[in-house]
Amino acid sequence: MIRVLVVDDSAVVRQVLTKELSKAQGIEVVGTAVDPYAARDKIISLNPDVLTLDLEMPRMDGLTFLQKLMKYHPLPVIVVSSLTPKGSETALRALELGAIEVVSKPGSAYTVADISEMLVDKIRAASMARYSIGRTTSRSASDPVRTPPPKLMRTTHRILAIGASTGGTKAIEDVLVNLPTNTPGTVIVQHMPEHFTATFAERLNSLCPMEVREAVDNDLVIPGVALIAPGNYHMVLMRSGARYSVAIKTGPQIHHQRPSVDVLFRSVAATAGPNAIGVILTGMGADGAKGMLAMRQAGASTLAQNEESCVVFGMPKEAIEIGAAEKILPLNQMPRRIIELASSNSGQHASVSA
């Protein structure tokens, strides 16, 4: 059983989350807390495996509590936050401090049932996450060294496609900050709620040599620009002549996700073929595995993050097991390999049979 402690100042939210989570097999809500001080005492007495945390609470705000928790008693934390621009900025800061995932509170965009399903999946992922003291304050041996990346040897017409989920905000950052300004046009799916992806893109844009922004319909995919699929929308690669662009659309969830990595990767396989590079990073589930296989069968270069450097070795594992990954690499080696592939002549990778 995965033991969960729910921390929220709203009695209604505590009641709803307790009721919904208790329906899930393998999950037990061992307690609730109205604020960080009560949570501190219950963490000691109940020893939960996973914490759900509201960020706006009395006596001590959630970010301050999270920072103290990660320093003295680190454990997997899932932020349950309001779907507002301010809420997304605070939630992104929580991810930087060590939270595993972010889930929006029930509201106009998501029903209680939607949130419950997402939260159950993320609790299961969080319970398997690799965690260590000092995770947010010191860099591990697998982390990239952020030196100015070299420019590519030549301008290319390649497409770089990246997919990630649990732990992916940090992994994507570590890849993009080490890619040069003339990196091939890049399309990214990170499983995040609506509105949160815009804040994520803005943060990456402030850190990375490339321009990073949340994608809009008909955005051109050009060297030096990375487009992040907006939360609650799928993103597909399109081509008109020599020009690539993206389409942003609705549609059913794939692997309980919208945006879906599979949707993006399949479109890249069909549109860019051997001119593409596919990268699958840390995350729970199988989203992206079959799409990456389609990319490899179309002649694309495909890379998967190795188990040791993943927060959750789910999506890369699934891709590796079905033969979708051409090469398996630790996170700190991923940027260099992307640069090498982007600098080589396109279309040289033979396709594989189904």
C-alpha angles and dihedrals in degrees: 000000000000107000112217131192115199115210116190134128092221114090090202093054092046090051095046095047092046092050095046097042091048088063092062119095114244096016125105124184100217095182150331133233131202096208142000094272092056089042091054092056094045093048088058095045100037102032097211123199095216134021127208109206135195112207100210108065138139126262093014128023119235096248093055090047092048092052092051092044093053091050099048108019112012118195135149112288128191115198116220104198142166118264097245132117090248091046092051092052091051092046091051089053088052090056089052089052092053110278112147101214145357126227124182121234118250111276143115095326100043134030125223089257092053093049093045093054092048093045093051091052092048093047089054090049092047092052089060096044122124106243134178139170111265093026093138100037106045134039120243126225090259094056118105120248106239103229120148105279119234120249118253117266091242141002111268139193093221125129122224114206121188130186129186144151131173108033090005099120090068094039094051090048091052091052099044097046088059097050122092129245092257096053111142117270106289131210120191137189116193116172103243136137123264114285092016092084092061091056090045091052092049091052093049090048089058092053107035133077088226124071108255124192142152108268124247127195114287094012110160117242105224137159114282096025128099119197121201118205110244116246114266093020133090119231124210131183117241132188133205112179107309094340125097124203138162133243119211113207146157124238140131120319114261114213085354089299137117112202094041126198090211091057091052096043094048091052091049090051092052096041107034102021111170091005091072137090116204124201125185118192139184119320146117123264135016103289109137099018098101091038090054090049088054089051093051092047088053090055100262124143110248130197131186128194114244123244097249095060097041124099086209119012097208113105095036091047092053091049092048094048094056093046096252096128117079091189135015116213141171113250094253091059096048099086094051092050092048090052091049092050094044090051094052126085111277124241097034096116114097117226121242127227122252 
